[in-house]
């Protein structure tokens, strides 16, 4: 019997459940309970693999891990911290502490722009929940390391190394690493962190975005003149396409920057991106984006669960910064996304999926890397979104 496509499975689930939907509280509690069980199993595997952290599933269907230098290293410990926040289980806290310690040396890593992902998701959540002073030192040191990648002539933090056609490439993903700088500013009093974050965010608005609030993935700058030398979309369908996760990194990043600065231009940017996403003609009915909003082969194109999870988390937060009508609209979309991700179409059964939580992520389809597999950051933002929704009035 031919396997049904994901979008049909999700649609059938939606139709069958629309008249008898569970309360969101039940959806959230059941999903977080499953996540806790999966990641307890994952920890049992990882504790026997010193210095390694889960990444995805390889072509042979086996767990793929990386060391702490890989950009996703902070997501598994960050998820454990979130699950400890939900369960208050001391065993999960101890697991989070052990796995978090594997990343500490990256605080001195000046060769990556991803220290926010690596350190803030792990040590940041750990400090928030425990107040452990040693975590604070790691975060501030990491923020100083990240700051060394700021290029004053461009106004941005450099993402990747230079290569043919790219002198100083800056990717939209980098908006996510500014939260570490904003935290460091508030916890150290060093205004340099604030100035770098705001400069990067402002320059990205100027150069990454099109008039419809869609964005390029990569903008490269001439480091001498500060002028743009290239605008491209490395992980999307085409340079002028809207690579889904890239659009949503922007949504999340500007929502966060508004929270941290109170600057209205960041709220306006976040709202513009949100409107582009939720009104897009090719956003599916179940609200889990295709890997690119202009992907060839829609509606049979691959879905990206990571994009859906990150978008849900960002919309839940953004809903609290806008008028009631707009906020309700954002929450309806986020709720639909969480219900879809919590359905059998996307949520793994206990003990399967190499103990990852979500199915059907897309990392880099043009590079034939991580296509239709679980992704550790999909799990992280899914858990975060569930917790954020749970904290809304009337849901706790």
Secondary structure by P-SEA (a helix, b strand, c coil): cccccaaaaaaaaaaacccccccaaaaaaaaaaaaaaaaaaaaaaaaaccccccccccccccbbbbcccccccaaaaaaaaaaaaacccaaaaaaaaaaaaaccccccccccccccccccaaaaaaaaccccaaaaaaaaaaaaaaaccccccccccccccccccccccccccccccaaaaaaaaaacccaaaaaaaaaaaaaaaacccccccccccbbbbccccccccccccccccccccccaaaaaaaaaaaaaaaaacccaaaaaaaaaaaaaaaacccccccccccccccccccccccccaaaaaaaaaaaaaaaaaccaaaaaaaaaaaaaaaaaaacccccccccccccccccbbbcccccccccccccaaaaaaaaaaaaaaaaccccc
